[in-house]
Amino acid sequence: ECTFDWPGSFSRVALEVKGAREGVAVFDQSYFGKFVVTGLESRKALEYVSTARVNPSHCPPGKVTYTCWCNTKGGVEADLTITNLPGNGMLEGVKSSPEHPAFYIAAGGLTCTHNLRWLSTIIHEQGFDCEVKDISANLAMISVQGPYSRTLLGDVFEEGEEILSDLNFSHAAYLTVEGIQC
């Protein structure tokens, strides 16, 4: 609705924000684009396009890095997160090791098609020995936020709340729900 006043959704959004800030909120973000970059030069390709560092000292296995991708004129092509996948098994069929890392990218839902095409073009034009694969249709994406998020997740994951206390902000880990690794 077009208005110079508060929109009709304001009170509902305010409750959501309050819940996330003071309790726990669960958001379905499955509409986000989800890609995997693999190959000998996967890290080199992502270093080339990203404003944040994704080298081993800044983005070790398990680290989630927020970054922008800029074009040659300095314009922003994307803002997204890149996760250096920790070992094998997080994503079916994706192998990752320190010598040959694999990266998971989560891109906003409205821009994911552009982001995938743009990255694929850069990889091809620069001749990087890697590939990017769209796995969006294969994965859900749930965001759990708020000061009580670890308590909720501790009740959901079989590993319990103890493992979550060791999981730092902006890090990824393999966890299990109902016998299924997530």
Protein Blocks (a to p, Z undefined) as FASTA:
>chain_A
ZZfbdcfklmmmmmmmmmmmmmccdddfklpccdddedjklmmmmmmmpmbdcbfklmgg
hiacddddddfkopafbdcdddddehehjaghiacdfklccddddddfklmmmmmmmmmm
mmmmnopacddddfklmpccdddedjklmmmmmmmpmnbmmlmmmmcghiacdddeehia
ZZ
